[in-house]
Structure formats: structure tokens, C-alpha cells
């Protein structure tokens, strides 16, 4: 994950805490339509705008697919080099986050996943969306399933990556929200709940996902200079449930 720069943004405001989401009974009864036949998925490609997005949004599903020996490919669009707002040199941070991704995939049991790094600029994807679409097209072809950031997540990089994936792999994309859990609220009309589906996570997959999130120390520890962590404990709580949510 990387935070968007610029003026005050909805994700900079105090967000909805996990207790509020957990108390929303409708969330726990979301239908499991569309991916009920996970056993039939033999290949999946995951598009991530920043290192850790794929684990936060779909780490449990990645673990389930890896355990079933599905062919997995991770397309890392950026190396997340701007998440520390100048407190760490971008090249140093990019190397650190790349290593964290490798450790997280190992924790998920997905060490064999192919990783392709596009090295497009962190916080600059909206200006490179056509280029990203062209780069993704051959990389997402011939996979049963494409997982991409939700294209209305209110983070410019996430939205650009989601739109590019939709154009590159029409008809096969499922979208995972990240920042939505912070700025939205139960029943929020800005969210297409009618297109949401629930992916229940077996205990082992949920445990592996928690371990994988812990691999991203660059995002979970204080960055210094008064910045705090990118992923606060409250934010992390949204991603340690025994389920994941995707949009069709």
C-alpha cells in the first residue's frame, strides 16, 4: 500500500473501525456467488498497485489457490517506493518492499508464484494507464481468474490499476477493495454491495494471511518524522477476518 499525496482525502480522515464492520450482520451473510467452484480454478493472476495490496485484499485466496497447486502469477505494478514520503530513499524502500513481498508469498505457501515487476512510478499510475493496460494485456491472458484492485477504491493508483485490468482482461476480473474498508461504512451507497461476494477462508489460510501481513514491516512500523505506520493496527484489523470480499 502507499498513501495518496496531495490535499485532504477521504482516506486521510478517521475511518470506520473493524468493530463496526463486524457488527454489520449483512457482511457475514454475503453470497458466495461466482467463486463457489474454486476447485475448478487452475490458474490466477493477481494485479497489485503496490507491494502488500495483493496480500491485504486476496492473501487468503492466494493461499487457498496455492494449496490447490493452481498456477499463480503476481504482477507488481509499482515497487511502492513513495510510501514513506521522503523519509527513506525510494531505491532503498523499493528493495525492502520487494523483499517483503517474497517473504509474504512464502508465508502464504505461494513461494512458487511467478512475480513480474513492471516498475511503474508509485503514485503516478493515472498518468500511465494506457501504458499499463498495454503491459497487462499479454500478462493476464490465458488465466482462469484475474484479481485486481477495485477501480473505485479512492486511491488513484488502485483505481488506475483496476481500470487497466478491466480493459486488459474483460470478463475475467474480480476486484478486491483495500482502502474502502477505511473510508466506507456499512450500507454505504458508494459501494456496489449487490456485486459483492464472500470468500470464506479456512483457518489455515487465514493464519497464513496474518503471517504474510506481518512480513510488511515497512508498512506496519513507525516511519519516523511523525508519519506513523502506513498500516495502523486498526487498518490491519480489516484484513484479518476469516473471509475476504470481492466485487464482480
C-alpha positions in Angstrom: 0.0 0.0 0.0 1.0 3.6 -0.5 -0.8 6.7 0.6 -2.0 9.2 -2.0 -0.3 12.6 -1.8 -2.0 16.0 -2.0 -4.9 17.6 -0.3 -7.1 16.0 2.3 -8.6 12.9 1.0 -11.4 10.6 2.4 -8.8 8.0 3.4 -6.9 10.6 5.5 -10.0 11.1 7.7 -10.8 9.0 10.7 -12.2 5.7 9.3 -14.7 3.0 10.1 -13.3 0.7 12.8 -13.5 -3.1 12.4 -16.0 -3.5 15.2 -18.5 -1.5 13.2 -18.0 -3.8 10.2 -18.1 -6.9 12.3 -21.5 -5.8 13.8 -23.0 -5.5 10.3 -24.7 -8.8 10.0 -25.2 -8.4 6.3 -21.5 -8.6 5.7 -21.2 -12.1 7.2 -24.1 -13.3 5.0 -22.8 -12.1 1.7 -23.4 -14.6 -1.0 -20.5 -16.7 -2.2 -21.7 -16.5 -5.8 -19.2 -16.7 -8.7 -16.3 -18.4 -7.0 -18.1 -21.2 -5.3 -16.3 -23.6 -7.6 -12.8 -22.6 -6.5 -11.7 -26.2 -7.2 -12.1 -25.5 -10.9 -9.7 -22.6 -10.8 -6.4 -23.9 -12.1 -4.7 -20.5 -12.7 -5.0 -17.0 -11.3 -3.1 -13.7 -12.0 -3.1 -11.0 -9.3 -2.5 -7.3 -10.2 -1.1 -5.2 -7.3 -0.6 -1.5 -7.5 1.8 -1.6 -4.5 3.6 -4.4 -2.6 1.2 -5.7 0.1 -2.1 -4.8 -1.8 -2.3 -8.3 -3.0 -1.9 -9.8 0.5 -4.3 -7.4 2.1 -7.0 -7.9 -0.5 -6.6 -11.5 -1.5 -3.9 -13.2 0.6 -6.3 -15.8 1.9 -7.5 -16.7 -1.6 -3.9 -16.8 -2.8 -3.1 -19.3 -0.1 -6.1 -21.4 -0.9 -5.2 -21.5 -4.6 -1.5 -22.2 -3.9 -2.6 -25.2 -1.7 -4.6 -26.5 -4.6 -1.5 -26.2 -6.8 -3.0 -23.6 -9.1 -0.7 -21.7 -11.4 -0.2 -18.2 -9.8 1.3 -15.0 -11.2 1.7 -11.7 -9.3 2.1 -8.6 -11.4 3.6 -5.9 -9.2 2.8 -2.7 -11.0 5.0 -0.4 -8.7 7.6 -1.1 -6.1 5.8 1.2 -3.6 8.9 3.4 -3.4 7.0 6.5 -2.3 5.1 5.2 0.8 7.5 6.9 3.2 7.1 10.5 1.9 10.8 11.2 1.7 11.9 9.7 5.0 13.5 6.7 3.2 15.3 6.9 -0.2 13.0 5.5 -2.9 15.5 3.0 -4.2 16.2 1.6 -0.7 12.5 1.4 0.1 11.8 -0.4 -3.3 14.3 -3.1 -2.5 12.9 -3.5 1.0 9.3 -3.8 -0.2 10.4 -6.3 -2.9 12.0 -8.5 -0.3 8.9 -8.2 1.9 6.7 -9.4 -1.0 8.9 -12.5 -1.4 8.7 -13.3 2.3 4.9 -12.8 2.3 4.4 -15.2 -0.6 6.4 -17.7 1.3 4.3 -17.2 4.3 1.2 -17.8 2.2 2.6 -21.1 0.9 2.8 -19.5 -2.6 6.6 -19.4 -2.9 6.3 -20.9 -6.4 4.2 -18.0 -7.7 5.7 -16.1 -10.6 6.4 -12.4 -9.8 6.6 -9.9 -12.6 7.6 -6.3 -11.7 6.6 -3.5 -14.1 8.4 -0.8 -12.0 5.9 1.9 -13.0 6.0 5.0 -10.7 4.4 4.8 -7.4 1.7 7.5 -7.1 1.9 8.0 -10.8 -0.3 5.3 -12.4 -3.2 7.5 -13.5 -0.9 9.2 -16.0 0.4 5.9 -17.3 -2.9 4.0 -17.5 -2.7 3.3 -21.3 0.8 2.1 -20.9 -0.2 -0.1 -18.0 -3.1 -1.6 -19.9 -0.9 -2.5 -22.8 1.7 -4.1 -20.5 -1.0 -6.1 -18.7 -2.8 -7.5 -21.8 -0.3 -10.3 -22.6 0.4 -10.9 -18.9 -3.2 -11.6 -17.9 -4.1 -13.7 -20.9 -5.0 -17.4 -20.5 -5.6 -17.3 -16.8 -8.9 -18.6 -15.3 -9.1 -15.6 -13.0 -7.7 -12.1 -12.7 -7.8 -10.3 -9.3 -7.2 -6.6 -9.4 -7.6 -3.6 -7.1 -11.1 -2.1 -7.0 -11.4 0.7 -9.5 -13.3 2.9 -7.1 -11.1 2.4 -4.0 -10.4 6.2 -3.8 -6.7 5.7 -4.2 -5.6 6.9 -7.7 -3.1 4.1 -8.2 -5.6 1.4 -7.2 -8.2 2.8 -9.4 -5.9 3.1 -12.4 -4.7 -0.5 -11.9 -8.3 -1.7 -11.7 -9.4 0.1 -14.8 -6.3 -1.1 -16.7 -7.0 -4.7 -15.6 -10.6 -4.4 -16.7 -9.5 -3.3 -20.2 -6.8 -5.9 -20.4 -8.8 -8.9 -19.2 -12.5 -8.2 -19.9 -14.9 -10.6 -18.3 -12.4 -12.4 -16.0 -11.7 -9.7 -13.4 -12.7 -9.8 -9.8 -11.9 -6.6 -7.8 -10.5 -6.5 -4.2 -11.1 -3.4 -2.1 -8.4 -2.1 0.2 -8.9 1.5 1.3 -12.7 1.1 1.0 -12.8 -0.6 4.4 -11.4 2.6 5.9 -13.5 5.3 4.2 -16.8 3.5 3.6 -19.4 2.4 6.2 -21.9 -0.4 6.4 -24.5 0.0 3.6 -22.5 2.9 2.1 -24.3 3.8 -1.2 -21.0 4.4 -2.9 -20.2 0.7 -2.7 -21.8 -1.8 -5.1 -22.8 -4.3 -2.4 -25.1 -6.0 -5.0 -21.9 -7.1 -6.8 -20.0 -8.2 -3.7 -19.3 -11.8 -2.9 -17.7 -13.5 0.1 -14.7 -15.8 0.1 -14.7 -17.8 3.4 -11.1 -18.6 4.5 -10.2 -21.9 6.0 -8.4 -21.4 9.4 -5.0 -22.3 7.8 -5.4 -19.8 5.0 -6.5 -17.1 7.5 -3.5 -17.9 9.7 -1.1 -17.7 6.7 -2.6 -14.4 5.6 -2.0 -12.9 9.1 1.6 -14.1 8.9 2.0 -12.6 5.5 0.7 -9.2 6.5 3.3 -9.3 9.3 6.1 -9.6 6.7 5.5 -6.0 5.6 7.4 -4.3 8.4 8.0 -1.2 6.2 4.2 -0.6 6.3 3.4 -1.7 9.8 6.1 0.1 11.8 6.6 3.8 12.5 8.2 5.5 9.6 9.6 8.3 11.8 9.4 12.0 11.2 5.9 12.0 12.7 4.5 9.9 9.9 3.5 6.8 11.9 2.9 3.5 10.1 1.1 3.3 6.7 -0.9 0.4 8.1 -2.2 1.1 11.6 -3.4 -1.7 13.8 -7.0 -0.5 13.1 -6.4 -0.7 9.3 -4.8 -4.2 9.6 -7.9 -5.4 11.6 -10.0 -5.2 8.4 -7.8 -7.8 6.7 -7.5 -10.4 9.5 -11.1 -11.7 9.2 -11.9 -15.3 8.3 -13.2 -14.0 4.9 -12.4 -11.8 2.0 -14.7 -9.7 -0.2 -14.5 -9.3 -3.9 -16.6 -7.3 -6.4 -17.7 -8.8 -9.7 
